[in-house]
């Protein structure tokens, strides 16, 4: 099965946003954020084809599966 790629925009700290274009595993990506950006606040997940928002997660409301499908 082909991995589903998502666009994720992450709010880090008070003023910074970071965009990642090819996220396929949300649980691994959240662990990466915890290590690289411990002050991340939330992330919005978008479909790569339609560019519509499909999910939003915070440090306390984390993804429960690697993919949204």
Secondary structure, DSSP 8 states (H G I E B T S, - for coil): -----EEEEEEETTTEEEEEEEE--HHHHHHHHHHH-TTEEEEEEEETTT--EEEEEESSS--SSSS--
